Amino acid sequence: MKRERRNILFIVLSIFFVVLGSVSASADDGQYADVQGRRVFYRDLGTGGPVVVMVHGWSCDQTFWRLQAPALSARTRVILVDLI
């Protein structure tokens, strides 16, 4: 019984992560800025102020904010900086 539950949990988690990975934001709608000789990718969403700048943590990219950015950009300007 425990083995069956583990297998079902593994299948459910696998499906969850596949779906979660497919909901990523597109990198095609961003721009690049030259900062001290390096190209930095960013996305500029929404309008108005104040401006919210979202910077991801270690081992992530700007798609980390894929769920929060649309909600915030409906009310204000959001800039997603990609440090990779």
DSSP file (Angstrom, degrees, kcal/mol; ACC not computed):
  #  RESIDUE AA STRUCTURE BP1 BP2  ACC     N-H-->O    O-->H-N    N-H-->O    O-->H-N    TCO  KAPPA ALPHA  PHI   PSI    X-CA   Y-CA   Z-CA
    1    1 A M     >        0   0    0      0, 0.0     4,-2.0     0, 0.0     5,-0.2   0.000 360.0 360.0 360.0 -42.9    0.0    0.0    0.0
    2    2 A K  H  >  +     0   0    0      1,-0.2     4,-2.3     2,-0.2     5,-0.2   0.889 360.0  52.5 -63.9 -38.3    2.8    2.4    0.9
    3    3 A R  H  > S+     0   0    0      1,-0.2     4,-2.3     2,-0.2    -1,-0.2   0.900 107.9  50.8 -65.7 -40.1    4.5    1.7   -2.4
    4    4 A E  H  > S+     0   0    0      2,-0.2     4,-2.4     1,-0.2    -1,-0.2   0.907 110.2  49.7 -63.6 -42.0    1.4    2.4   -4.4
    5    5 A R  H  X S+     0   0    0     -4,-2.0     4,-2.8     2,-0.2    -2,-0.2   0.901 110.2  50.7 -63.4 -41.7    0.9    5.8   -2.6
    6    6 A R  H  X S+     0   0    0     -4,-2.3     4,-2.5     2,-0.2    -2,-0.2   0.917 110.8  48.8 -62.3 -42.7    4.5    6.7   -3.3
    7    7 A N  H  X S+     0   0    0     -4,-2.3     4,-2.2     2,-0.2    -2,-0.2   0.913 112.7  47.3 -63.9 -43.1    4.1    5.8   -7.0
    8    8 A I  H  X S+     0   0    0     -4,-2.4     4,-2.6     2,-0.2    -2,-0.2   0.924 112.4  49.8 -64.8 -44.0    0.9    7.9   -7.2
    9    9 A L  H  X S+     0   0    0     -4,-2.8     4,-2.6     1,-0.2     5,-0.2   0.906 110.1  51.1 -60.6 -42.2    2.5   10.8   -5.5
   10   10 A F  H  X S+     0   0    0     -4,-2.5     4,-2.2     2,-0.2    -1,-0.2   0.911 111.5  47.4 -61.7 -43.1    5.5   10.6   -7.8
   11   11 A I  H  X S+     0   0    0     -4,-2.2     4,-2.3     2,-0.2    -2,-0.2   0.925 113.0  48.2 -64.7 -45.2    3.2   10.7  -10.9
   12   12 A V  H  X S+     0   0    0     -4,-2.6     4,-2.4     1,-0.2    -2,-0.2   0.929 113.5  46.8 -62.6 -46.0    1.2   13.6   -9.5
   13   13 A L  H  X S+     0   0    0     -4,-2.6     4,-2.4     2,-0.2    -1,-0.2   0.882 110.5  53.4 -64.5 -38.1    4.3   15.6   -8.7
   14   14 A S  H  X S+     0   0    0     -4,-2.2     4,-1.9    -5,-0.2    -1,-0.2   0.929 110.7  46.1 -62.0 -45.1    5.8   14.8  -12.1
   15   15 A I  H  X S+     0   0    0     -4,-2.3     4,-2.5     1,-0.2     5,-0.2   0.913 110.9  54.0 -63.2 -42.5    2.6   16.1  -13.9
   16   16 A F  H  X S+     0   0    0     -4,-2.4     4,-2.7     1,-0.2    -2,-0.2   0.921 110.5  45.3 -58.0 -46.7    2.6   19.2  -11.7
   17   17 A F  H  X S+     0   0    0     -4,-2.4     4,-2.1     2,-0.2    -1,-0.2   0.825 111.2  52.8 -71.9 -30.3    6.2   20.1  -12.6
   18   18 A V  H  X S+     0   0    0     -4,-1.9     4,-1.2    -5,-0.2    -1,-0.2   0.934 113.5  43.7 -66.5 -45.2    5.7   19.5  -16.3
   19   19 A V  H  X S+     0   0    0     -4,-2.5     4,-0.5     1,-0.2     3,-0.4   0.922 113.2  51.6 -65.4 -44.1    2.6   21.8  -16.2
   20   20 A L  H >< S+     0   0    0     -4,-2.7     3,-1.0     1,-0.2    -1,-0.2   0.891 108.9  51.2 -60.3 -40.7    4.4   24.4  -14.1
   21   21 A G  H >< S+     0   0    0     -4,-2.1     3,-0.7     1,-0.2    -1,-0.2   0.770 105.0  56.8 -68.2 -26.2    7.4   24.4  -16.5
   22   22 A S  H 3< S+     0   0    0     -4,-1.2    -1,-0.2    -3,-0.4    -2,-0.2   0.552  93.7  69.0 -83.3  -6.7    5.1   25.0  -19.5
   23   23 A V  T << S+     0   0    0     -3,-1.0    -1,-0.2    -4,-0.5    -2,-0.1   0.092  72.8 134.0 -96.6  22.7    3.6   28.2  -18.0
   24   24 A S    <   -     0   0    0     -3,-0.7     2,-0.1     1,-0.1    40,-0.1  -0.367  60.4-106.2 -76.0 152.2    6.8   30.1  -18.4
   25   25 A A        -     0   0    0     38,-0.1     2,-0.3     1,-0.1    -1,-0.1  -0.414  37.7-105.5 -74.0 151.9    6.9   33.6  -19.8
   26   26 A S    >   -     0   0    0      1,-0.1     3,-0.6    -2,-0.1    -1,-0.1  -0.609  15.7-154.7 -81.7 135.3    8.3   34.2  -23.3
   27   27 A A  G >  S+     0   0    0     -2,-0.3     3,-1.0     1,-0.2    -1,-0.1   0.531  83.4  81.8 -83.3  -6.1   11.7   35.7  -23.6
   28   28 A D  G 3  S+     0   0    0      1,-0.2    -1,-0.2     3,-0.0    -2,-0.0   0.722  83.3  58.8 -72.4 -20.8   10.8   37.0  -27.1
   29   29 A D  G <  S+     0   0    0     -3,-0.6    15,-0.3     2,-0.0    -1,-0.2   0.151  92.7  87.0 -98.0  21.0    9.0   40.1  -25.8
   30   30 A G    <   -     0   0    0     -3,-1.0     2,-0.3    13,-0.1    13,-0.2  -0.422  63.2-134.9-108.0-174.3   11.9   41.6  -23.9
   31   31 A Q  E     -A   42   0A   0     11,-3.0    11,-2.8    -2,-0.1     2,-0.4  -0.864  12.0-123.4-135.9 167.8   14.8   43.9  -24.7
   32   32 A Y  E     -A   41   0A   0     -2,-0.3     2,-0.4     9,-0.2     9,-0.2  -0.931  17.1-164.5-116.5 142.7   18.5   44.0  -24.0
   33   33 A A  E     -A   40   0A   0      7,-2.5     7,-2.9    -2,-0.4     2,-0.7  -0.957  21.6-127.0-120.7 143.9   20.4   46.9  -22.3
   34   34 A D  E     +A   39   0A   0     -2,-0.4     2,-0.5     5,-0.2     5,-0.2  -0.825  30.3 179.2 -91.4 118.1   24.2   47.3  -22.4
   35   35 A V  E >   -A   38   0A   0      3,-3.4     3,-1.5    -2,-0.7    -2,-0.0  -0.947  69.7 -30.3-124.9 108.8   25.5   47.7  -18.9
   36   36 A Q  T 3  S-     0   0    0     -2,-0.5    -1,-0.1     1,-0.3     3,-0.1   0.884 127.0 -44.7  50.2  46.2   29.3   48.1  -18.5
   37   37 A G  T 3  S+     0   0    0      1,-0.2     2,-0.4     0, 0.0    -1,-0.3   0.489 120.1 104.2  82.5   3.5   29.9   46.1  -21.6
   38   38 A R  E <   -A   35   0A   0     -3,-1.5    -3,-3.4     2,-0.0     2,-0.5  -0.909  69.5-124.2-118.5 146.6   27.5   43.3  -20.8
   39   39 A R  E     -A   34   0A   0     -2,-0.4     2,-0.5    -5,-0.2    -5,-0.2  -0.776  25.7-167.6 -89.3 127.8   24.1   42.7  -22.3
   40   40 A V  E     -A   33   0A   0     -7,-2.9    -7,-2.5    -2,-0.5     2,-0.3  -0.971  12.6-140.6-118.4 124.7   21.3   42.4  -19.7
   41   41 A F  E     +AB  32  82A   0     41,-0.7    41,-2.8    -2,-0.5     2,-0.3  -0.626  29.6 165.5 -82.8 139.4   17.9   41.1  -20.7
   42   42 A Y  E     -AB  31  81A   0    -11,-2.8   -11,-3.0    -2,-0.3     2,-0.4  -0.989  27.8-142.9-149.4 158.4   14.8   42.8  -19.2
   43   43 A R  E     - B   0  80A   0     37,-2.0    37,-2.6    -2,-0.3     2,-0.6  -0.978  10.1-155.2-121.7 137.9   11.0   43.0  -19.8
   44   44 A D  E     + B   0  79A   0     -2,-0.4     2,-0.3   -15,-0.3    35,-0.2  -0.954  21.8 176.3-116.4 112.0    9.1   46.2  -19.3
   45   45 A L  E     - B   0  78A   0     33,-3.5    33,-3.1    -2,-0.6    -2,-0.0  -0.854  37.8  -2.2-119.9 150.8    5.4   45.6  -18.5
   46   46 A G        -     0   0    0     -2,-0.3     2,-0.3    31,-0.2    31,-0.2   0.049  68.8-105.2  69.7-178.0    2.4   47.8  -17.6
   47   47 A T        +     0   0    0     26,-0.5     2,-0.1    29,-0.2    -2,-0.0  -0.913  65.2  47.4-141.7 167.3    2.3   51.6  -17.3
   48   48 A G  S    S-     0   0    0     -2,-0.3    29,-0.4    28,-0.2    28,-0.1  -0.440  72.7 -21.2  96.7-170.7    2.1   54.1  -14.5
   49   49 A G  S    S+     0   0    0     26,-0.2     2,-0.2    -2,-0.1    -2,-0.1  -0.924  90.9  38.7-143.4 165.8    3.9   54.4  -11.3
   50   50 A P  S    S-     0   0    0      0, 0.0    27,-0.4     0, 0.0     2,-0.4   0.582  76.6-131.4 -71.9 162.6    5.5   53.7   -9.0
   51   51 A V        -     0   0    0     -2,-0.2     2,-0.6    25,-0.1    27,-0.2  -0.685  13.9-152.5 -85.4 133.1    7.8   51.4  -10.9
   52   52 A V  E     -c   78   0A   0     25,-2.6    27,-2.7    -2,-0.4     2,-0.6  -0.937   6.2-161.6-106.6 121.0    8.4   47.9   -9.4
   53   53 A V  E     -c   79   0A   0     -2,-0.6     2,-0.5    25,-0.2    27,-0.2  -0.911   6.2-162.1-104.1 122.2   11.7   46.3  -10.4
   54   54 A M  E     -c   80   0A   0     25,-3.0    27,-2.2    -2,-0.6     2,-0.5  -0.918   7.6-175.3-111.0 122.6   11.8   42.6   -9.8
   55   55 A V  E     -c   81   0A   0     -2,-0.5    27,-0.1    25,-0.2    25,-0.0  -0.970  19.9-133.4-119.0 125.7   15.1   40.8   -9.6
   56   56 A H        -     0   0    0     25,-0.8     3,-0.1    -2,-0.5     6,-0.1  -0.207  21.3-113.5 -73.1 166.5   15.2   37.0   -9.3
   57   57 A G    >   -     0   0    0      1,-0.2     3,-1.4     4,-0.2    -1,-0.1  -0.201  53.3 -49.6 -89.5-174.9   17.4   35.1   -6.9
   58   58 A W  T 3  S+     0   0    0      1,-0.2    -1,-0.2    -2,-0.1     3,-0.1  -0.269 123.3  12.5 -59.2 139.2   20.3   32.7   -7.5
   59   59 A S  T 3  S+     0   0    0      1,-0.3    -1,-0.2    -3,-0.1     2,-0.2   0.636 110.5  95.8  66.9  20.9   19.8   30.0  -10.1
   60   60 A C    <   -     0   0    0     -3,-1.4    -1,-0.3     2,-0.0     2,-0.2  -0.630  56.5-149.8-121.1-177.6   16.6   31.5  -11.5
   61   61 A D    >   -     0   0    0     -2,-0.2     3,-2.3    -3,-0.1     4,-0.2  -0.818  46.5 -75.5-141.7-174.5   15.7   33.8  -14.4
   62   62 A Q  G >  S+     0   0    0      1,-0.3     3,-1.5    -2,-0.2    20,-0.1   0.700 119.4  74.2 -63.6 -18.0   13.0   36.4  -15.0
   63   63 A T  G >  S+     0   0    0      1,-0.3     3,-1.9     2,-0.2    -1,-0.3   0.635  74.5  82.9 -69.3 -10.7   10.4   33.7  -15.6
   64   64 A F  G <  S+     0   0    0     -3,-2.3     3,-0.4     1,-0.3    -1,-0.3   0.813  91.6  49.5 -56.9 -29.9   10.5   33.2  -11.8
   65   65 A W  G <> S+     0   0    0     -3,-1.5     4,-2.9    -4,-0.2    -1,-0.3   0.184  73.9 119.7 -94.8  15.3    8.0   36.1  -11.7
   66   66 A R  T <4 S+     0   0    0     -3,-1.9    -1,-0.2     1,-0.2    -2,-0.1   0.733  80.8  38.9 -59.2 -25.5    5.7   34.7  -14.3
   67   67 A L  T  > S+     0   0    0     -3,-0.4     4,-0.6    -4,-0.2    -1,-0.2   0.817 120.6  41.9 -92.6 -34.3    2.7   34.6  -11.9
   68   68 A Q  H  > S+     0   0    0     -4,-0.2     4,-2.3     2,-0.1     5,-0.2   0.872 103.8  64.5 -81.0 -38.3    3.3   37.9  -10.0
   69   69 A A  H  X S+     0   0    0     -4,-2.9     4,-2.9     1,-0.2     5,-0.2   0.888 100.1  49.3 -59.1 -46.4    4.3   40.1  -12.9
   70   70 A P  H  > S+     0   0    0      0, 0.0     4,-0.8     0, 0.0    -1,-0.2   0.901 112.1  49.4 -62.0 -38.1    0.9   40.1  -14.8
   71   71 A A  H  < S+     0   0    0     -4,-0.6     3,-0.4     1,-0.2     4,-0.3   0.918 116.2  41.7 -66.1 -42.6   -1.0   40.9  -11.6
   72   72 A L  H >X S+     0   0    0     -4,-2.3     4,-1.9     1,-0.2     3,-1.8   0.883 108.5  59.2 -71.4 -38.1    1.2   43.8  -10.7
   73   73 A S  H 3< S+     0   0    0     -4,-2.9   -26,-0.5     1,-0.3    -1,-0.2   0.651  92.2  69.0 -70.4 -12.5    1.5   45.1  -14.3
   74   74 A A  T 3< S+     0   0    0     -4,-0.8    -1,-0.3    -3,-0.4    -2,-0.2   0.732 115.6  25.6 -71.4 -21.3   -2.3   45.6  -14.4
   75   75 A R  T <4 S+     0   0    0     -3,-1.8     2,-0.3    -4,-0.3    -2,-0.2   0.644 131.1   4.9-114.7 -22.2   -1.9   48.4  -11.8
   76   76 A T  S  < S-     0   0    0     -4,-1.9     2,-0.4   -28,-0.1    -1,-0.2  -0.911  84.6 -75.2-154.3 174.0    1.7   49.7  -12.3
   77   77 A R        -     0   0    0    -27,-0.4   -25,-2.6   -29,-0.4     2,-0.4  -0.665  44.6-166.9 -82.2 134.7    4.8   49.5  -14.4
   78   78 A V  E     -Bc  45  52A   0    -33,-3.1   -33,-3.5    -2,-0.4     2,-0.5  -0.984   8.7-165.1-126.7 131.6    6.9   46.4  -13.8
   79   79 A I  E     -Bc  44  53A   0    -27,-2.7   -25,-3.0    -2,-0.4     2,-0.6  -0.978   6.1-159.9-118.3 122.2   10.5   45.8  -14.9
   80   80 A L  E     -Bc  43  54A   0    -37,-2.6   -37,-2.0    -2,-0.5     2,-0.5  -0.900   8.4-157.6-101.7 120.5   11.8   42.2  -14.8
   81   81 A V  E     -Bc  42  55A   0    -27,-2.2   -25,-0.8    -2,-0.6     2,-0.7  -0.845   2.8-152.9-101.5 131.7   15.6   42.0  -14.8
   82   82 A D  E     -B   41   0A   0    -41,-2.8   -41,-0.7    -2,-0.5   -21,-0.1  -0.910  10.1-174.7-107.2 112.8   17.3   38.8  -16.0
   83   83 A L              0   0    0     -2,-0.7    -1,-0.1     1,-0.2   -22,-0.1   0.423 360.0 360.0 -88.2   1.1   20.7   38.3  -14.4
   84   84 A I              0   0    0    -43,-0.1    -1,-0.2   -24,-0.0   -23,-0.0   0.473 360.0 360.0 -83.6 360.0   21.6   35.2  -16.4
